[in-house]
Amino acid sequence: MIEARTEANERFFTRESERIAELSLRLAERFVAGGRLLAVGAAPADRSDAHHVAVEFVHPVIVGKRALPALALRADELPLLAERTDALIAFGMPAVAPPGCLTIGFEPGAGEWVFDPPTAAPFVRQELVETLYHVLWETVHVFLEHLGSSGSGAGRSSFLYPFLDASDADLDDVLEDVARSVVLKAREIGELRERTVGDGREIVDAASALRERLDAGGRLLAFGNGGSATDAMDVVADLQAAGHRALDLTADPAILTALANDVGPEVLFQRQMIAHGREGDVALAFSTSGGSSNILAALAEARRRGLVTIAIVGYDGGRITADRLADHVVVAPSEYIPRIQEAQATAYHLLCERVGAASGRRTELVRA
């Protein structure tokens, strides 16, 4: 499975690197002109990608880079909220937008810019698409700098983008540099997937524990912050699509905002674990750092209540690994969040495959 992903990843980004660079420039032009990036998805799993796009663009991890306007919308909201200066990225459905909008899709005929991953496997397609929109988010800042909308330079990210400070560089040269960086990023995630999965034993053991509990009538409770919250959305959608009992603890904004406002963000998932968790269930935590306080509190509460605990984390595993706070831990050993999240997607997709969950994504385009 990893070899197939590596091969598809190499083919896709080698083939599309120049178009991805060009699209990054076109998106930068839209942002400079006051446009937004709108994201929409058909099925629940597709909508997790839409929300992932929005959170990545609005909440930048490149130090010193501005938040870019992005929104995850329902399809029925597009006619009301989309404007001609916007760009639209659509998952599992055509990118139907007002005339003048730039449109991006992932099936033939789905948009002005179509990127069709070279595989029929839904989980692998999603992983390639996730890498693509992460790369778009990373490289659009290169062109924002070149177009003069930011004066901050590369800052602490200069080691990733050594050409970012060269504001007087010829645009064609910048496009070539960005295209090369796209291929390099794709190779980085290919290597990180292999290191994350390793010999596969941790994922197999976690999947066995999860399947045993689901077969006995238990449920999966998934949670995470930011991009990791969209991972929780995605895994729950995939399991529910296969008829498994799963809850997304990031799904209800009323609960989350009430807890954050009245108590504090550290209890967001712990309080929900108290309300919903019971012996026989499984808690699945997503964390790029392995040390978020609300993740640690929820895992501790889950253990007190007799849940099996699984964590998919980045960096060196953080406190979750150091203090053995979960029964099964899968680590994506990197310090760069987009690559961590991409490797984590592979890990939880393999987990779902072992459990017997099909992708919860639409296999055909939903016609507007």
C-alpha positions in Angstrom: 0.0 0.0 0.0 2.8 2.4 0.8 4.6 1.6 -2.5 1.5 2.3 -4.5 1.1 5.6 -2.7 4.7 6.6 -3.3 4.5 5.8 -7.0 1.2 7.7 -7.5 2.5 10.6 -5.5 5.7 10.8 -7.7 3.7 10.6 -10.9 1.1 13.1 -9.9 3.3 15.9 -8.7 6.0 15.5 -11.3 3.3 15.7 -14.0 1.4 18.6 -12.4 4.2 20.7 -10.8 4.2 23.4 -13.4 0.4 23.7 -13.4 0.4 23.9 -9.6 3.0 26.7 -9.7 0.8 28.6 -12.3 -2.3 28.1 -10.2 -0.5 29.4 -7.1 0.2 32.6 -9.0 -3.4 32.9 -10.2 -4.6 32.4 -6.6 -2.2 35.1 -5.4 -3.5 37.5 -7.9 -7.1 36.8 -6.6 -6.0 37.5 -3.1 -4.2 40.7 -4.0 -7.4 41.8 -5.8 -9.5 41.2 -2.6 -10.8 37.8 -3.6 -11.3 34.8 -1.3 -10.8 31.1 -1.6 -14.2 29.3 -1.1 -14.2 25.5 -0.5 -17.2 23.2 -0.8 -17.6 19.4 -0.5 -20.4 16.9 -1.4 -20.3 14.1 1.1 -19.2 14.5 4.8 -15.7 13.3 4.0 -15.4 15.7 1.1 -16.6 18.5 3.5 -13.7 17.6 5.8 -11.3 18.7 3.0 -13.3 21.9 2.5 -12.9 22.8 6.2 -9.2 21.7 6.1 -8.6 24.2 3.2 -10.3 27.0 5.1 -8.4 26.5 8.3 -5.0 26.2 6.6 -5.4 29.4 4.6 -6.9 31.4 7.5 -4.4 30.1 10.1 -0.9 30.3 8.6 1.9 28.3 10.1 4.6 30.1 8.1 5.9 32.7 10.5 5.1 36.2 9.5 2.7 35.4 6.7 -0.7 36.8 6.7 -4.0 35.0 7.1 -5.7 34.6 3.8 -9.5 34.8 3.4 -10.9 31.3 2.9 -14.3 29.9 3.8 -15.8 26.4 3.8 -19.4 26.6 2.5 -22.3 24.4 1.8 -23.2 24.0 -1.9 -26.5 25.8 -1.4 -24.6 28.8 0.1 -22.5 29.4 -3.0 -25.1 31.4 -5.1 -25.6 33.7 -2.1 -21.9 34.2 -1.1 -19.6 33.6 -4.1 -18.3 36.7 -5.9 -16.6 37.1 -9.2 -13.2 37.9 -7.7 -13.3 34.6 -5.7 -11.7 31.2 -6.4 -13.6 28.0 -5.7 -12.2 24.6 -4.8 -14.7 21.7 -4.9 -14.4 18.2 -3.5 -16.6 15.4 -4.8 -18.7 17.8 -7.0 -18.2 20.3 -9.8 -16.9 23.7 -9.0 -20.0 25.7 -10.1 -19.5 29.4 -9.4 -20.5 32.8 -10.8 -18.8 33.8 -14.1 -15.4 35.2 -13.4 -14.5 32.9 -10.5 -11.5 30.7 -10.8 -12.6 27.1 -10.2 -10.6 24.0 -9.1 -11.8 20.4 -9.2 -10.6 16.9 -9.0 -12.6 15.0 -11.7 -12.7 15.5 -15.4 -14.9 18.5 -16.2 -15.2 19.6 -12.5 -13.6 23.0 -13.0 -11.4 25.3 -14.9 -8.3 23.8 -13.2 -8.7 20.0 -12.9 -6.2 17.9 -11.0 -7.1 14.2 -11.5 -4.8 11.9 -9.3 -3.5 8.9 -11.1 -5.3 6.2 -9.0 -8.8 4.9 -8.5 -8.3 4.2 -4.8 -10.4 6.8 -2.9 -8.1 7.0 0.1 -5.0 7.5 -2.0 -6.7 10.1 -4.1 -7.6 12.1 -1.0 -4.1 12.0 0.3 -2.7 13.3 -3.0 -5.4 16.0 -3.1 -4.6 17.0 0.5 -0.9 17.4 -0.4 -1.9 19.5 -3.4 -3.9 22.0 -1.4 -1.3 22.2 1.3 1.3 22.9 -1.4 -1.0 25.6 -2.9 -1.2 27.2 0.5 2.5 27.1 0.9 3.5 28.4 -2.5 0.8 31.1 -2.8 2.8 33.1 -0.3 5.8 33.1 -2.7 3.7 34.9 -5.3 2.1 37.2 -2.8 5.6 38.3 -1.9 6.5 38.7 -5.6 3.4 40.7 -6.3 4.2 43.1 -3.5 1.4 42.4 -1.1 3.7 41.6 1.8 7.0 43.0 2.9 7.9 40.4 5.4 10.2 38.3 3.3 10.8 34.7 4.1 11.5 35.3 7.8 12.0 32.1 9.7 10.7 30.1 6.7 13.7 31.2 4.5 15.2 27.8 4.7 12.1 26.4 3.0 11.9 29.1 0.3 15.3 30.6 -0.4 14.0 32.4 -3.4 11.2 34.2 -1.4 13.4 37.3 -0.7 14.3 37.8 -4.4 11.4 40.2 -5.1 13.1 41.5 -8.2 13.4 38.0 -9.8 11.9 37.4 -13.1 8.4 35.9 -12.7 9.2 33.0 -15.1 12.2 32.1 -12.9 10.0 32.2 -9.8 7.5 29.9 -11.5 10.3 27.4 -12.3 11.6 27.6 -8.7 8.1 26.9 -7.4 7.6 24.0 -9.7 10.8 22.4 -8.5 9.8 23.0 -4.9 6.5 21.2 -5.6 8.3 18.1 -6.7 10.6 18.2 -3.7 7.7 18.6 -1.3 6.1 15.5 -2.9 9.2 13.5 -2.3 9.4 14.6 1.3 5.9 13.4 2.0 6.6 10.1 0.2 9.5 9.5 2.5 7.6 10.6 5.6 4.8 8.2 4.9 7.2 5.3 4.8 8.8 6.4 8.1 5.4 6.9 9.7 4.0 3.5 8.8 7.2 1.7 9.4 6.7 -2.1 9.6 2.9 -1.4 10.0 2.7 -3.2 13.4 1.4 -0.3 15.4 -1.4 0.4 12.8 -2.3 -3.3 12.6 -2.5 -3.5 16.4 -4.6 -0.4 16.7 -6.9 -1.5 14.0 -7.4 -4.9 15.7 -8.3 -3.2 19.0 -10.7 -0.8 17.2 -12.3 -3.6 15.2 -12.8 -5.7 18.3 -14.6 -2.9 20.1 -16.7 -1.9 17.1 -17.8 -5.5 16.6 -18.8 -5.6 20.3 -21.0 -2.6 19.9 -18.5 0.1 20.9 -18.0 3.4 19.3 -15.1 5.5 18.1 -14.8 9.0 19.6 -12.4 11.2 17.4 -11.0 14.6 18.2 -8.3 17.1 17.4 -7.6 20.8 16.9 -7.5 22.8 13.7 -6.4 20.7 10.8 -6.5 17.7 13.1 -10.1 18.5 13.7 -10.7 17.9 10.0 -8.9 14.6 10.3 -11.4 13.6 13.1 -14.2 14.7 10.7 -12.8 12.6 7.9 -12.2 9.4 9.9 -15.7 9.5 11.4 -17.2 10.1 8.0 -15.4 7.1 6.6 -16.4 4.8 9.4 -20.0 5.9 9.4 -20.2 5.3 5.6 -19.3 1.7 6.3 -21.9 1.4 9.0 -19.6 1.7 12.1 -20.6 3.7 15.2 -18.4 6.8 15.4 -18.7 10.3 16.9 -16.8 13.5 15.9 -16.2 15.5 19.1 -15.2 18.5 17.0 -18.5 18.7 15.2 -20.8 20.9 17.4 -19.7 24.6 17.6 -22.2 25.4 20.3 -20.6 22.8 22.6 -17.1 23.8 21.7 -17.6 27.6 22.1 -19.6 27.1 25.4 -16.8 25.1 26.9 -14.0 27.4 25.6 -15.8 30.5 26.8 -17.1 29.3 30.1 -14.4 27.0 31.3 -11.4 27.0 28.9 -10.1 25.3 25.8 -8.3 22.7 27.8 -11.6 20.9 28.6 -13.1 20.9 25.0 -12.7 17.2 24.6 -12.4 16.1 28.2 -15.9 17.3 29.1 -17.3 15.6 26.0 -15.5 12.4 26.9 -17.2 12.5 30.3 -20.6 12.9 28.6 -20.1 10.3 25.9 -17.2 8.0 26.6 -17.9 4.6 28.1 -16.1 1.4 28.7 -16.0 -0.5 25.4 -15.4 2.6 23.2 -12.3 3.8 21.5 -10.8 7.3 21.7 -8.8 8.4 18.7 -6.7 11.6 19.2 -5.1 13.6 16.4 -2.3 16.0 17.3 0.6 17.3 15.3 2.6 18.2 18.4 1.6 15.4 20.7 1.3 17.9 23.6 -1.9 19.9 23.2 -3.4 20.3 26.7 -7.0 19.5 25.6 -5.8 16.3 23.8 -3.8 15.1 26.9 -6.8 15.8 29.2 -9.2 13.9 26.9 -6.8 10.9 26.6 -6.5 10.8 30.4 -10.2 10.9 30.8 -10.7 8.2 28.3 -8.3 5.9 30.1 -10.1 6.5 33.4 -13.3 5.4 31.7 -11.9 2.2 30.3 -11.7 3.3 26.6 -9.0 2.0 24.3 -6.8 5.0 23.3 -5.2 5.6 20.0 -3.1 8.7 19.1 -1.8 9.8 15.7 0.8 12.4 16.3 3.8 14.3 14.8 7.2 15.6 15.9 8.7 13.0 18.2 5.3 12.1 19.7 5.5 14.7 22.4 4.1 14.0 25.8 1.8 11.4 24.4 4.7 9.2 23.5 7.1 10.2 26.3 4.5 9.6 29.1 2.7 6.7 27.3 -0.6 8.4 27.4 -2.2 6.2 24.7 -2.4 2.5 24.2 -1.4 2.8 20.5 0.6 5.7 19.1 1.5 6.3 15.4 4.1 9.0 15.0 4.8 11.0 11.8 8.4 12.0 12.7 8.6 15.6 11.2 8.5 19.1 12.6 6.6 20.6 9.6 2.8 20.6 10.1 1.6 20.1 6.5 3.8 17.1 5.9 2.8 15.7 9.3 -0.9 16.0 8.5 -0.4 14.3 5.1 1.4 11.4 6.7 -1.3 11.2 9.4 -4.0 10.9 6.7 -2.2 7.8 5.3 -2.0 6.4 8.8 -5.7 6.7 9.6 -6.7 5.6 6.1 -4.7 2.4 6.6 -6.4 2.1 10.0 -9.8 2.4 8.3 -8.9 -0.1 5.7 -7.8 -2.7 8.3 -11.1 -2.1 10.1 -13.0 -2.6 6.9 -14.2 0.9 6.3 -14.7 2.2 2.7 -14.0 5.8 1.9 -16.9 8.0 2.7 -16.3 10.1 -0.4 -18.5 10.4 -3.4 -17.2 8.3 -6.3 -19.3 10.2 -8.8 -19.7 13.9 -9.3 -22.7 15.5 -7.7 -24.3 17.6 -10.3 -25.5 21.0 -9.1 
